[in-house]
């Protein structure tokens, strides 16, 4: 099966300082975290004020490209959880 993103829900995880979202590979759930720093480097969530609201807004604006990066990370090695950093978006 291929990775799918059927649920548009996302949330901010304060402990990880990242936006969390879920993908599915068949019946398996895969969690992804996008670090706030990676979202700040997009320019949509300014680095000095990386608030939950700004991170979620930046995530929403970049969702399609974030899902592409998540799919590529998953294809390199299938795990149940991934943290995407700014290095993944180069």
Secondary structure, 3 states (H helix, E strand, C coil): CCEECCCCCEEEECCCCEEEEEEEECCEEEEEEEEHHHHHCCCCCCHHHCCHHHHHHHHHHHHHHHHHHHHHHHHHCCCCEEEECHHHHC
